Amino acid sequence: LLGDTLEAFSALASEDALSAWAAGRRADFPLFLQAATDLALEKTGRATDRFLSYGAYGLFAQGLWQPNTIPQGDFLRGAVDRLNTAKITEDTRHAWLADSAPRPPAQGETIVDADKADAYTWCKAPRYGGQVVETGALARQVVAGNRLARDLVERHGASVTARVVARMIELATVVPAMENWVRAIVPGELFCTPAKMPESGESVGLVEAARGSLGHWLSVKRGRIERYQIIAPTTWNFSPRDSTGQPGPLEQALVGVPAGEGAPPTVQHVVRSFDPCMV
């Protein structure tokens, strides 16, 4: 894939270093970078340049993606703000779901309205502080402070190339860490904490899945699940317009991309750069 050691690739800290590293290499990823340059994919597919990450591997690998601070938050104006889950809302204005004012996911409902006017998707529109944000490998690496990911975004914005490079950064970083995690396993030790279902209560689970920030909001009443709402990474990235007219990240990234008969497959490059969990 890389034609080099994982450690050598992980050490790349700028777009210039990445280009120099790829020059003359015949492995798959250096060849992809050459093709991406020919197609100007580093300038294609830009969305909001606002990123969301819940943070990853903090319990298992202190320092893996935590250079100075816990890598949680949104990358606005070149700075990372501390994650505030109270800022997360969902909007159903343009989804085939019953209209409601933007509401926190813990209070969310999923009521079908298949004949709704102006609707064009089953996807809700999550927003962070009312803003459109992108999630995924690039978001994780930008928020965590990876120098190569940040340099790509600072030069060109979030792009097809930047998103794919971020996935390679994660492969090169996580595989060596996984080797250490496997060595640390003690056969026979407990691997989870058993717990009884409470009579009532609320909980939130936030994790970084491969595709980006994943959140589950659960409430229990009289010993049974009363409400369960999920915001998956693709919900963030493929969200439709909200009630203020803001398009989601993918819609923004597709503006100006050639489409239709005879057009190059640029639309496919942009869509797939978000690693969608969709047919």
N, C-alpha and C positions, 0 to 999 in steps of 0.2 A: 504493500500500500504506500509506504513512505519512501522506501529505498534508503532508510537511515535508521538510527536508533531512536526509540521513543524519547529518550532524554535529550538528544540533540534537537529534535523538533520542538520539544517543550521549551527549550531555552530561547527560541526565536522571539524577539521583542519588538519588531517593527515590520511594516510592509516592505521596506528596503531589504531587511534581513531575510524575509520570506522569499522575495524575488531572487536574491542572490543564492539562497539555499536551493531553490527549485531549478535554477539554470543548469541545463545539461543532464539532469536526472531523468531516467526513463521509467521510473515507477509510476503507479497509477495516479497518485495524488499530484505529484509535480506535473504530470501530463494534463490533469484537469486544470491546474492553475494556468498552464499555457493556453489552453482552450478558453478559459474564463477571461484571460486578458484579451485574446483575439475578439471575443464577443462583448467586451466591455462590461462584464457582469459585475465588476467592482463598482460600477456606476448605475446599476440596474436594480430595481426592486426596493427602493428606499421608502420607508414608512415614516414613523413618527420620531425615531431616535429617542424615544422614551422607553425604558426597559423595566421589567418587573422580575424579581427573583425572590423566592422564599428562603434561599440558602440551602446548601447541600453538604452532607458528610461531616457536619460539625461534631457529631458524637464519636465518629470513628477515626477521623484523620485531621486532628487539629492542625491547621495551617495549610491543608490541601488547596482550598479555594478561599482562604481567609488571610490575606496578607497583613491587614492591620485591624480590620473590623469584621464582624459577622456579615457575610455577604447577603444581607437582606435589604430590600428597599427598592426605590425607583431612581434611575439615573436621569436626573433632570438638570439641564444647564451645566453639564459636566461634573456634577457632584452627586454623591449617593446620600439619599435621605433615609432615615430609619423607617423600616416597614411599619405601617399603621393599618391593620386590617379593618379598622372602622371606616377607612376610605373606600373600601370595595363595595360597589353596588352593581345591580344588573338592571338592564332596560329592555323592555319587550316591544317597543314601538313598532319595529319593522319585522318582527318574528310572527310566525303563525301560532301565536300564543295570546291569551287575553291581555289587553292593555292594562297597565298599572303604572303608577309613578315609580321611578327608579327606587329600588329598595335593597337593603342588605341581603346577602344570600341566605342568612339564617331565617329571614322572613319570606323567602322566595316561594313562588308557586309556579307550577307548570300545568297550565290549563289550556287545552288545545282550542284554537280558533282558526280552522283550516281555510275559511272563506274570507279572512280579514283583508280589507283593502290596504294597499301599499305594503303588504308583507311579502317577503321573498326568501325566507329561510326559516329553518327550525331552530337556529342558533340565537340565543339571547346575546345582548351586548353588554359584557362586563366593562366597567370603567373604574379607574383608580383616582379618587379625588376628582371625578368628572372628566379625567383625561384618558385618551386612548394610549394603551401601552402594549408593547411587544414582549413576548416571553419566549423562552427556548434557550438553546446552548449559547447563542450570542449574548442574550440578556444576562445569563448567569456569569459569563466571563467578563462582560463589561462591568457589571455590578461588583464582581469579586476583585476587579482591578487588574486583570490580565493585560499586560502591556501591548501584546500584538493585537488583541481584539479591540482595545481602546484606540490604538493607532489607526486601524482600518476604519473605525467609525468616525474618528475625528477628521480623517482625510476625506472620506466619501459618504459618510452616513451608513446606516444599516443597509446592507446590500446582499445580493445572492452570494457573492464571493465571501463576504464577511461571515454569513451564517454557516456556510460549509466549512470554512476555516475553523470556526469555533467548535464544530463537531470534531474536527481532527485534534484540536487542542485537548478536548475532553477525553478522547480515546487515548492519547499519548500520556495524559495525566492519571486517568483512573486505572488503567490496566496495571501499572506498577503498584498502585495503592491496593488493588484487589489482591495481588500476590501476598502482600503483608497481612491483609485481613484474613485470608485463608489460613495462613500460618498461625494466626492467633486463635483459631477455633479450637475449643476444648470439647472433644466428643463427650456427650452425656450431660453437659451443662444445660441449664434452661436457656432457651432461645427466644422466649416471649414471656410476658407477664399475664397469667390468667386473671380474669376479673369477672365479677358478676354483673349482670345487667341491672342498673339502678332503677328504682321506681320512677324517678323523673330526673331530668337534667338536660343540659345542652353541652355540645362539644364541637370543637373545630380541629380538623386535621389538615396541616399544610405540608407539602413535600414537593421537591423538584423531581418530576418524572423526566424521562429522556427528552420529551417534547417541550418541557417547560413547567411552569408553576401550576400545581394541581391542588385544589382545595375541596374538602368535604365538610359540610355543615349539617349536624345531626341534632335532633331533639327527641327526647323520650318522655312519654307521658303514660302513667299507669302501667309501667313495665313494658310498653310497646313503642316501636318507632313511630313517632307522630309526623315527622317531617325530615326529609333527607334531600339536600340540594348539593349539586356538584358543579364546580367551574373547572373544566379541563383546559389544558394548554390551547387546544384548537378552538375552544370557545373564545378565549382572549384574542387569538390571532385571526380567526375567521369571523369575528363578530360583525354584524351588519351596522348600518347607521343607527344612531341612537335618537332620542326624541329632540335633541338639539341639532341633528343633521350631521354629526361627526361620523365619517366612515371608519370602519375598523382597520387594523394594520394591513391586512392583505388587500383590501379595497384601495387603500392609499398607495400601496406598493405597485398596483397594476395601472395606475393613472399614466397615460402616455405610452404604454407598452403596445407595440403593433399587434394587431389581432385580425382574424378573418382569413379568407382564402388567399393563399400565397404568402402569408406572413411567416417569418421564422418562428421556431417554437419557444420564443422568449417568455410567453405567458406560462408555459410549463416550467421553465427554469425558476420563475418567481414563485409560483405556487408551491413547488416542491422544496424550495429553499426554507419554507416554514415547517417542513416535515409534518404535513397534516395527517391527522387520524381520521380520514374520511375516505369513502369510496370515490 
